[in-house]
């Protein structure tokens, strides 16, 4: 797995009772809390903290995760990953990072790789997501503890334990993000702008994007966070038909439509779109 679970025990808390881990009982691939609750890593490296609890939300399926993996591996959203890595360049050498709604860990991997370009820097991270299919990819990233969790529950992390929270097109539990972030730490959020993928939304079943998402974020976060900077990202996406369908299947449409169905809807016309997103950086008061 990307990191040994025992290495993350000072960041993570027992999801059942909230206690710390027993250092004498915990091992590289298992965590045992001081009350005796035990969590073992799956063969693919992630650990499921939702065992017996479930969630009212539906995790991404294996097909949705494969679509995302193909699309991101082709570099279509590399400008967003690069912008996040740049935003996190000033983190401490031994930074602890939380990726909330991490998916396959694509953006987190970029942040950690840039941080470790200096061999003296040894960041580590916790990747939280509802989908085990996604987290088996994130678990392969060096320094990452991948944990199945519902972001709308109390996060299984200690107070003031991380230096940065990443949230890319994911749910935002702002009170919990504030609780687990140290004073002066960063919240880096990527939200779509109204023009994001507008050319495709008329052809494929994709959600509309309302105005003012970054403004709303700053208002909702104002109790604990102060805005630092916003960066607008806009870049062309020349797509094959297959890549355009992957892009649709990455989102909610993946729960309701098949690949063949979307390919038929798309037809044989050329596919081009524009990515339009905003990176908001906020600092913990």
C-alpha positions, 0 to 999 in steps of 0.5 A: 500500500502507499503508506503503512497504516501505523504511520498515519495513526497520529492523524487518524482516529477510531471511527467507532469511539474516537480514541487514538490507536494502540501503538503496541497492537497496531501494525503496518496493515492494521490499526487497533484503537485503545478500546480494542476496535480493529481495522485491517487493510484490504488486499488492495491497500485501502482500509474501510472505516465504514464497516457496518455503518453504510452511507445514504450516498452511492459510491462510484462504481468500478466502471465509473472509476475506470472511466475517470482513471482513463480520462485523467491518465490522458492528461486532460485535467493536468492544468488543474493538478499543476495548479493545485501542486503550485498552490501547496508549494509552501507547505511545511517539509513534513506536511500532512495533507487530507484529500477529501473525496480523493477518488483515485488520488490523481490530484493528491499524487501531483501535490505530493510529487511536487512537494517531494521534488526536494528529497528533504521533504516528506509529506504524507496524506490521508485520502478519504472517499466513499468508493473502494474501487477508487481508493484501491488506486489512491492506496498505491501512491507513496505516503497515502493512507486510503480510507473509505469514509462518508465526508458528511460524517465526523471525519476520522481525523484528530483536531488540528492534524493536517496542514492542507485540505484538498477538495476537487469537485467533491462534497465540502464539510466545511466545519469538519475541514476547519476542525482537522486543519491547523491554524494557518493551514490551507483549504484548496477547493476546485469548483466548476465555472458555469461555462465548464464543459458547456459544449458537452452538456447539450449533448450528454446528460451532465449537470448544469453549473450554477453561478457563484460557486466560489463566492458561496464557498467563501461565504460559507467558510468565513467563520473559520477561513479567510480567502487567500487567492482565486485562480481561474483555469480555462483550457481546451479539451480536444476529445475523442468520442470515447474520452467524452463519454468517459468524462460523462461517466465520471460524474452522476451520469455514470450511475444511470447510463451505460457507455454504449448508450452515451456513445449512441447519443453522442453520434459521430460528430466531432467532440470538443469542449472547454474546461472552466474551473476555479481554484480557491485557496483559503487559510485557517484563521 
